[in-house]
């Protein structure tokens, strides 16, 4: 399980990208630590609310950057973690609001998606030794466990109202995917096998659903965890709950279940499933004519929303890297090399910074669903992963490597 050759031109470019992305994202942090949405030039868009998921992702990436010796990353991690503790926490009812605005709540719902990212941020901060992170992790894990974990199906529910009095009937795989990511980080931060076992259990449920569905993951469910294949058929471009199958999630799950095996000491247990998820996602998602990954397809694999989102390409190269190391099959490195070329030619924005978040079918920048560049998380993890050993979490791997950038 080797890491990339740091002397290669691509490896040098990726390290420069990590520095650049972390610098780009710094403008998002308000004085209170809450992270604002960034526009295409990297300026805060003050017309938009600040979201827990963005703030938590920033905290996570700066904590990882601190572990790797990136100058200034520790202070930025501390600021974002403070934003989670102070600006976005619900100090009355507990938990975290989905988003807040200037002087008023914008979205007071309590979502598993947002809470999973708080766990991830706090776990990465704990591994990095950032002040207050341990206490934040304890509270975030307790909330995720007590409010969202459903012991019967062994999956996480999706959304409560602010007062924790009404649980929505909708259940979803996206929140559970990021819960797996967060629980793996929590395992690395605490050493508790409870979180690893929970991550493995969720993963195996999703693998079973995908295997029975030609390896296209059902995303949406009712309160009894029965699939809703036509959910949001009228909203094919929804940012978080689109209709149909999402190839990017197939790629992301493939990587995560391999990380579950690494963390659990079960090499090979889920590799066949990861390969099947990867192959289905690539067959459905990659446009062999014009290049780029489509956002969604229907249940026969026909594109529904053909626009290209940056996070899908980021997950593609990351998963190819992990699969290449786990299997030793050279085809994954070959695929990744081609996709990195496409990323550098189409997503990287050297003039204004970061990556274009959305392209149209001609691979031209387009802001129909994703306006601006609010998220460095997917791109930063993709450029970093080849330099890290395989581990359950990015922070856990970064702790092993130490200061690459000191």
C-alpha positions in Angstrom: 0.0 0.0 0.0 2.4 2.7 -1.2 1.8 6.4 -1.6 2.5 8.4 -4.7 6.0 9.5 -5.9 6.3 13.0 -4.4 8.8 13.9 -7.2 6.4 13.4 -10.1 5.0 16.6 -11.8 1.4 15.4 -10.9 2.3 14.9 -7.3 4.0 18.3 -7.1 0.9 19.9 -8.6 -1.4 18.1 -6.1 0.6 19.4 -3.2 0.5 22.9 -4.6 -3.2 22.5 -5.0 -3.7 21.5 -1.4 -1.9 24.7 -0.2 -3.9 26.7 -2.7 -7.3 25.2 -1.7 -6.7 25.7 2.0 -5.7 29.3 1.3 -8.8 29.8 -0.9 -11.1 28.4 1.8 -9.8 30.7 4.5 -11.8 33.6 3.3 -15.0 31.7 4.2 -14.4 32.0 8.0 -16.2 34.8 9.7 -14.8 36.2 13.0 -17.1 33.9 14.9 -15.8 30.9 13.0 -18.9 30.1 10.9 -18.0 29.5 7.3 -19.7 31.6 4.6 -20.5 30.4 1.1 -17.7 31.6 -1.3 -18.4 32.9 -4.8 -16.4 32.1 -7.9 -13.6 34.5 -6.9 -13.4 33.2 -3.4 -15.2 36.1 -1.8 -17.8 35.5 0.9 -21.4 35.6 -0.4 -23.1 37.4 2.5 -26.5 37.0 0.9 -26.4 33.3 1.7 -26.7 31.7 5.2 -23.8 30.0 6.8 -24.2 26.3 7.0 -23.1 23.7 9.5 -21.9 21.3 6.9 -19.6 23.9 5.2 -18.2 25.1 8.5 -17.6 21.5 9.7 -15.9 20.6 6.4 -13.6 23.6 6.8 -12.7 22.6 10.3 -12.0 19.1 9.2 -9.7 20.1 6.4 -7.8 22.7 8.4 -7.3 20.1 11.2 -5.8 17.7 8.6 -3.7 20.5 7.2 -2.4 21.2 10.7 -1.4 17.6 11.1 0.5 17.9 7.9 2.3 21.1 8.9 0.5 23.6 6.7 1.2 27.0 8.1 -1.8 28.7 9.7 -4.0 25.6 9.4 -4.2 25.1 13.1 -5.5 28.5 13.9 -8.1 28.2 11.1 -9.2 24.8 12.4 -9.6 26.4 15.9 -11.7 29.2 14.4 -14.0 26.9 12.5 -14.4 24.5 15.5 -15.4 27.6 17.5 -18.0 28.4 14.9 -19.5 25.0 15.4 -19.5 25.4 19.2 -20.8 28.9 19.3 -22.5 30.2 16.2 -24.2 27.0 14.8 -24.9 25.1 18.0 -28.5 25.2 19.3 -27.8 26.3 22.9 -31.5 25.8 23.8 -32.6 22.5 22.4 -29.2 20.9 21.7 -27.6 19.7 18.5 -26.7 21.9 15.6 -28.8 24.0 13.3 -28.5 23.3 9.6 -27.8 27.0 8.9 -28.0 30.4 10.4 -28.2 33.9 8.9 -27.3 37.4 10.1 -29.2 37.8 13.4 -31.8 35.1 12.7 -32.2 31.3 12.1 -32.5 30.4 8.5 -32.8 26.6 8.8 -33.4 25.3 12.3 -33.9 21.7 11.3 -31.6 19.1 12.7 -30.2 16.9 10.0 -28.1 13.8 10.2 -26.0 15.0 7.3 -24.9 18.2 9.2 -24.4 16.3 12.4 -22.2 13.7 10.7 -19.9 16.5 9.6 -19.8 18.0 13.1 -18.6 14.5 14.2 -16.0 14.5 11.4 -14.7 17.9 12.2 -14.5 17.2 15.9 -12.8 13.9 15.4 -10.2 15.4 13.0 -9.7 18.2 15.5 -9.2 15.7 18.3 -6.6 13.8 16.4 -4.9 17.1 15.7 -5.0 18.0 19.3 -7.0 21.2 18.8 -8.4 22.8 21.9 -12.0 22.0 22.7 -12.3 19.3 20.1 -12.6 16.4 22.5 -15.5 18.0 24.2 -17.1 18.8 20.9 -16.7 15.2 19.7 -18.3 13.8 22.8 -21.3 16.0 22.4 -21.6 15.4 18.6 -21.3 11.6 19.0 -23.9 11.6 21.8 -26.3 13.6 19.6 -25.8 11.4 16.5 -26.3 8.3 18.7 -29.3 9.4 20.7 -31.2 11.4 18.1 -30.4 9.8 14.8 -29.3 6.2 15.3 -32.1 3.7 14.7 -31.1 0.4 16.5 -33.6 -1.8 14.6 -32.5 -1.2 11.0 -29.0 -0.1 12.2 -29.1 3.1 10.1 -29.4 6.8 10.8 -32.7 8.7 10.4 -32.5 11.9 8.4 -34.1 15.0 9.9 -35.8 16.4 13.0 -37.4 19.7 13.6 -35.6 22.2 15.8 -37.2 21.1 19.1 -36.6 17.4 18.5 -40.3 16.8 18.6 -41.0 15.6 15.0 -38.9 13.1 13.0 -39.4 13.3 9.3 -40.5 10.1 7.6 -37.8 10.4 4.9 -34.7 8.2 5.3 -31.7 8.6 3.1 -28.4 7.0 2.2 -26.4 10.2 1.7 -26.5 11.1 5.4 -25.6 7.5 6.3 -22.6 7.7 3.9 -21.2 10.7 5.6 -22.0 9.1 9.0 -19.8 6.2 8.0 -17.0 8.7 7.2 -17.5 10.4 10.5 -17.7 7.2 12.5 -14.4 6.0 11.0 -12.8 9.3 12.1 -14.4 8.9 15.5 -12.9 5.5 15.8 -9.5 6.8 14.9 -9.9 9.7 17.4 -11.2 7.6 20.4 -10.2 4.0 19.7 -13.7 2.9 20.5 -14.8 -0.1 18.4 -18.4 0.9 18.8 -18.1 3.5 16.0 -16.1 1.2 13.7 -18.7 -1.6 14.1 -21.5 0.9 13.4 -19.7 2.1 10.3 -19.3 -1.4 9.1 -23.0 -2.3 9.8 -24.3 0.7 7.8 -21.9 -0.1 4.9 -23.1 -3.7 4.7 -26.7 -2.6 4.5 -25.9 -0.3 1.6 -23.8 -3.0 -0.1 -26.7 -5.4 0.0 -29.1 -2.8 -1.5 -26.7 -2.0 -4.2 -26.0 -5.7 -5.1 -29.7 -6.4 -5.5 -30.0 -3.3 -7.8 -27.3 -4.0 -10.4 -24.9 -2.0 -8.1 -26.8 1.2 -8.4 -27.4 2.4 -4.9 -31.0 3.3 -3.9 -30.7 6.7 -2.3 -34.2 7.4 -0.9 -36.4 5.5 1.6 -39.5 5.8 3.7 -39.7 5.6 7.4 -39.6 1.8 7.3 -36.6 1.8 5.0 -38.5 0.8 1.9 -36.9 2.2 -1.3 -38.6 5.2 -3.0 -37.2 4.8 -6.5 -39.2 7.7 -7.9 -38.5 10.2 -5.1 -37.8 13.7 -6.4 -38.4 12.7 -10.1 -39.4 16.3 -10.6 -36.2 17.6 -9.0 -33.3 15.9 -10.9 -30.9 18.6 -10.0 -31.4 18.7 -6.2 -28.1 19.3 -4.4 -28.5 16.6 -1.9 -31.6 14.4 -2.8 -31.7 14.1 -6.6 -33.8 11.5 -8.4 -32.3 8.3 -9.6 -28.8 6.8 -9.1 -25.8 9.1 -8.3 -22.6 7.7 -9.7 -20.5 9.9 -7.5 -22.0 8.2 -4.4 -21.2 4.8 -5.9 -17.6 5.9 -6.1 -17.5 7.5 -2.7 -19.1 4.4 -1.1 -16.5 2.2 -2.8 -13.7 4.2 -1.2 -15.4 4.2 2.2 -16.0 0.5 2.4 -12.3 -0.1 1.6 -11.4 2.3 4.5 -13.8 0.3 6.7 -11.7 -2.8 5.9 -8.4 -1.0 6.6 -9.7 0.3 9.9 -11.2 -3.1 10.9 -8.2 -5.2 9.9 -10.3 -7.1 7.4 -8.4 -6.7 4.1 -10.3 -8.0 1.1 -13.6 -8.5 2.9 -15.4 -5.8 0.9 -13.0 -5.4 -2.1 -15.3 -7.2 -4.5 -18.2 -4.9 -3.6 -16.0 -1.9 -4.0 -14.9 -3.0 -7.4 -18.5 -3.6 -8.5 -19.6 -0.2 -7.2 -16.7 1.5 -8.9 -17.3 -0.3 -12.2 -21.0 0.5 -12.3 -20.4 4.2 -11.4 -17.8 4.6 -14.1 -19.9 2.8 -16.7 -22.9 4.9 -15.9 -21.2 8.2 -15.1 -18.2 8.8 -17.3 -18.9 10.4 -20.7 -16.6 8.6 -23.0 -17.2 11.1 -25.8 -16.9 14.5 -24.2 -15.3 13.6 -20.9 -16.6 14.3 -17.4 -18.9 12.5 -15.0 -22.6 13.1 -15.1 -24.5 13.9 -11.9 -27.3 11.3 -12.0 -28.7 8.5 -14.1 -32.0 6.6 -14.1 -32.3 3.0 -13.0 -31.2 1.8 -16.4 -28.1 3.9 -16.4 -29.3 6.6 -18.8 -28.2 10.1 -17.8 -30.8 12.3 -16.1 -28.7 15.3 -15.1 -25.7 15.2 -17.3 -23.9 18.3 -15.8 -20.6 17.6 -14.3 -20.1 18.4 -10.6 -16.5 18.7 -9.3 -17.1 16.4 -6.3 -17.8 13.4 -8.5 -14.5 13.7 -10.4 -12.7 14.2 -7.0 -14.2 11.0 -5.7 -13.4 9.2 -8.9 -9.6 9.8 -8.7 -9.6 9.2 -4.9 -11.4 5.9 -5.2 -9.2 4.8 -8.2 -6.1 5.5 -6.1 -7.4 3.4 -3.1 -8.5 0.5 -5.4 -5.2 0.5 -7.1 -3.3 0.2 -3.9 -5.7 -2.5 -2.4 -5.9 -4.7 -5.6 -2.5 -4.0 -7.3 -4.4 -3.7 -10.6 -2.7 -1.1 -12.8 -5.9 -0.2 -14.6 -6.9 2.0 -11.7 -3.8 4.1 -12.0 -4.4 4.4 -15.7 -8.0 5.6 -15.2 -6.9 8.1 -12.5 -4.2 9.5 -14.7 -6.7 10.3 -17.4 -9.2 11.8 -15.0 -6.5 14.0 -13.4 -5.7 15.3 -16.9 -9.4 16.1 -17.3 -9.6 17.8 -13.9 -6.6 20.0 -14.6 -7.9 21.0 -18.0 -11.6 21.5 -17.0 -12.1 22.0 -13.2 -8.9 23.7 -12.0 -9.3 27.4 -12.0 -5.8 28.8 -11.8 -6.9 32.4 -12.3 -9.5 32.7 -9.6 -8.6 29.7 -7.4 -10.2 26.4 -6.4 -12.1 24.2 -8.8 -15.2 25.0 -10.8 -18.0 23.3 -9.0 -20.2 22.7 -12.0 -19.7 22.3 -15.7 -22.3 22.0 -18.5 -22.3 19.1 -21.0 -19.6 20.9 -23.0 -17.4 21.1 -19.9 -17.9 24.9 -19.6 -18.4 26.5 -16.2 -22.0 26.6 -15.3 -23.8 27.5 -12.0 -27.2 26.1 -12.4 -27.1 23.8 -9.3 -23.8 24.8 -7.6 -23.3 28.6 -7.7 -19.8 29.7 -6.7 -17.2 27.6 -4.9 -18.4 26.9 -1.4 -16.6 23.6 -0.8 -12.8 22.8 -0.7 -13.4 19.5 1.0 -13.8 17.1 -2.0 -11.0 18.6 -4.0 -8.6 18.9 -1.1 -9.1 15.3 0.0 -8.6 14.1 -3.6 -5.3 15.9 -4.1 -4.1 14.8 -0.6 -5.1 11.1 -0.6 -2.3 9.8 -2.8 0.3 11.2 -0.3 -1.3 9.4 2.6 -1.2 5.8 3.7 -4.5 4.0 3.7 -6.4 4.4 7.0 -9.9 4.7 8.3 -9.8 8.5 8.1 -7.8 11.3 6.6 -6.9 12.7 10.0 -5.8 9.3 11.1 -3.6 8.9 8.0 -2.2 12.4 8.4 -1.3 11.7 12.0 0.8 8.8 10.8 2.6 10.8 8.1 3.3 13.9 10.1 4.3 17.3 8.7 4.7 17.1 5.0 4.6 20.8 4.6 6.6 22.0 7.6 
